Amino acid sequence: MMTGRILRVAIFAVCAFSLLAAQDNPIAIVIHGGAGTILRENMPPEREKEYRAKLEEALNAGYAVLKQGGTSLDAVEAAIHIMEDSPLFNAGKGAVFTSEGTNELDAAIMDGATLNAGAVAGLKRIKSPITLARWVMEKSPHVMMIGDGAEQFAKEQGMEFVDPSYFKTEQRWNQWMRMKEREKQQQSQPAKQDSKPQGFNDAGMDDHKFGTVGCVALDKNGNIAAGTSTGGTSNKKYGRVGDVPIIGGGTYANNKTCGVSCTGTGEYFIRSVVAHDVSALMEYEGMSLKDAANLVVMDKLVKMNGDGGLIALDAKGNIVMPFNTSGMYRGYIDVNGKMEIGIYKE
Ligand code: ASP
């Protein structure tokens, strides 16, 4: 009788404790699928549905990891895998083409608990660049590996390789052909660092079509991770590397402040050290996540002509998704389990 009561009290205490613990440790996840000229009037409803469904699938994949008590790193990787494997986004399958008609992929991941990071650039045969970035972080003494060397490392570690043709999609190929055509027509001026990448036409519409993917997650242990994966910018020159694999440029995470994943014209994001800037404003100026992210995206970048946006979350699970373009594929599941998906400015 007595033991029964003790048992019931003990069970009650354990339940109450777990409930409290669960409340103390919020989980949240935010993703993007690229920013750019994304206008409602140009978007066929079927296409919009596909984007929304894929963003939802990616969010659910990452959130499931967090809900089961998994790490933010695993959640980031899981969400990004879904988008890398989808031809809708400019990452993994569906990556944009370089000026040579090839695909060269960049990715990075960062662990906000340890400040460890892994990055890869210029990959041609790796199905999931985000996983290789993680392997660089966890299985090598380095932070960044590029090109043939990175692929050699991947081979030694037993990573899945694909034929370069795997990344090709009809839509990206046609987009690239149009850019090539325009390039021929315009007597090309030598490109300056502060000029838009080729592909932007006068009306500001771009065939450059962003589509980079990224994810930031907060796990039940209060650890933040951020990851980003991309094919870069369309028609980029041989060997060009964007902001995505530059730690502090397009990707950053620090449990003390926030996790950030960026999308936009990488050259501007590198020169503004965007992702670290948001974190530094929080750390040194005591700014809120919202103020810091808005200052960098809507003021600093805009003044430089840098187009794009970012997703970020802090240790409390506050989420921001500012962008200075007409649209950004994006979504989150917040600390209350509420899901939101957006595409346009709205
Ligand atoms: N930031 C990427 C890069 O410059 C492109 C993008 O986000 O669309 O490589």
Boltz pocket constraint, residues with backbone or C-beta under 6 A from the ligand:
constraints:
  - pocket:
      binder: B
      contacts: [[A, 34], [A, 35], [A, 208], [A, 209], [A, 210], [A, 211], [A, 212], [A, 230], [A, 231], [A, 232], [A, 233], [A, 241], [A, 242], [A, 243], [A, 244], [A, 250], [A, 262], [A, 263], [A, 264], [A, 265], [A, 266], [A, 267]]
      max_distance: 6.0
